[in-house]
C-alpha cells in the first residue's frame, strides 16, 4: 500500500509540473503574439527577415548556365476552368536564354511562381492563335521588361489563315484573318499607355524604352517533313514543324535541341504522323491530350441538363485533339524516352479522375516512361548524359 501511495504522489507531482509547464508555454506564446500584433518595430523586423529569406531563395539563375536543357511547364490546362492549371505555356531554359512557348491565360502568374529570372525571356513562340495560347502575351511582355529586359521581345508564330472561309459580322467585317503580326500589334496597342506611364514614372535608366517593344515574326508554313528554324543562339536551336489542328491552320509544334539533348512540344493537334517524324529519338515529348470518353460524358451531362449548345461544342473538340493513348502510340513510334502530357482535357480534380484519364496508357506505352504533367513541373536533360530528372518549381 505504501509503495502504491508513493507512486501516486510521484505521478501527481509530474502531472502538476506538466500542467504548470504547459500553462507557462501558452502564456509565453500569448505574450509573444501580443507583442508581435501590437509593436510595429517587431512587425517590421519580422517582415524584413521574411523578405530577405525569400529573395535569397529566389535565385534560380544558375539554370541558365548549367549546361542542361530545362523544360518547365507553366501552364498545362485548357479553356475548361481548372483551378490547378493555367492555360498552355512551356518555358525552355538553356544557353542563357528563356524561350516561352505559348502564353495562355494565367500562365504568367505560374511562371512568376517558379522564380526563374524573367529578365532572361527574350523570345516567345506561339503554336497557334487560339485564345488559350496567347491570352497572357501582354503580361509576359510587360513583366519581363519590368524585371530588367532591355531588348525588344521577339514573338514568332503562324501567319494569317489561308484555308478557311472567313465568317462575317453584321457589318461585313471578317473574322479569322489575323496572323501573328496582327495579334502582336493588338497587344502592343493595348499595353501602349501602360508602357508610357511606367517609363515616365520610373525613368529610362530603369525602364529602357526599347525593352517595351514587341516585334512579330510570322513563320513561313513548313511542308510536311520539313521544318523552319526560328531560334538558334548559344547552342540552343528551336525548329517549327506543321501539326494538324484543323480548322486552325497553320498550327505548329516545336523541336528543341541543345548540346545533344532533344525535346519536342506538340502544340495542339490531332494524332498526326508529322509529330512522330520530328519527335524521332527525342529525350522528351510534351504532348497535348484529351480523354475522349471523359469529354463525351461531359457532353452527355450537358445534354441531360438541357445545355445542348455547350454539349455540341464539347463534342466538337474531340476531333482536333489527341487522346492519351494516341499520344503514347506516337511516343513509341518515335522512340521517345519520356512522354509528358500537357494541355490536359478535361480538368482532373482528384486521383480517380487522373486514373481514368490515363486508362489504357500503360498498355499502349509498354516500357516507355510516361508522366501526367502539372504546372511547375521541370524536366531537366543534362548535357553529356542520358539522364532525365523531374522536379517541382512551385
RAMO-V140246 format. One record per backbone hydrogen bond with DSSP energy under -1.0 kcal/mol. NH is the residue of the N-H (numbers start at 1). CO is the residue of the C=O. Records with the same first field share a line. If there is no record, write none. Layout:
NH=CO / CO
//
This chain:
5=1
6=2
7=3
8=4
9=5
10=6
11=7
12=8
13=9
14=10
15=11
16=12
17=13
18=14
19=15
20=16
21=17
22=18
23=19
24=20
25=21
26=22
27=23
28=24
29=25
30=26
31=27
32=28
33=29
34=30
35=31
36=32
37=33
38=34
39=35
43=39
44=40
45=41
46=42
47=43
48=44
49=45
50=46
51=47
52=48
53=49
54=50
55=51
56=52
57=53
60=58
63=60
64=61
65=62
69=381
70=93
71=379
72=91
73=377
74=89
75=89
77=86
85=82
87=105
89=75
90=101
91=72
92=99
93=70
94=97
96=64
97=94
98=120
99=92
100=123
101=90
102=125
103=133
104=88
107=104
110=106
111=107
112=108
113=109
114=111
115=112
120=117
121=118
122=98
124=154
125=100
126=156
133=130
135=131
136=103
137=134
140=136
141=137
142=138
143=139
144=140
145=141
146=142
147=143
148=145
149=144
153=213
154=122
155=215
156=124
157=217
169=173
172=169
175=167
180=158
183=179
184=180
185=181
186=182
187=183
188=184
189=185
190=186
191=187
192=189
195=191
196=192
197=193
198=194
199=195
200=196
201=197
202=198
203=199
206=203
207=203
211=208
212=209
213=210
215=153
217=155
219=157
226=223
228=240
230=238
231=238
233=236
236=233
237=257
238=231
239=255
240=228
241=253
243=251
248=245
249=247
252=127
253=241
254=265
255=239
256=263
257=237
258=261
261=258
263=256
264=284
265=254
266=286
270=244
275=272
277=273
278=274
281=334
282=279
283=262
284=262
285=338
286=264
287=340
290=322
291=345
295=291
296=292
297=293
298=294
299=295
300=296
301=297
302=298
303=299
304=300
305=301
306=303
307=302
308=306
311=307
312=308
313=309
314=310
315=311
316=312
317=313
318=315
320=317
321=318
327=323
328=324
329=325
330=326
331=327
332=328
333=329
334=330
335=332
336=331
337=282
338=283
339=369
340=285
341=371
342=287
344=76
345=289
354=350
355=351
356=352
357=353
358=354
359=356
361=358
364=360
365=361
366=362
368=365
369=337
371=339
373=341
376=73
377=374
378=391
379=71
380=389
381=69
383=67
389=380
391=378
393=376
//
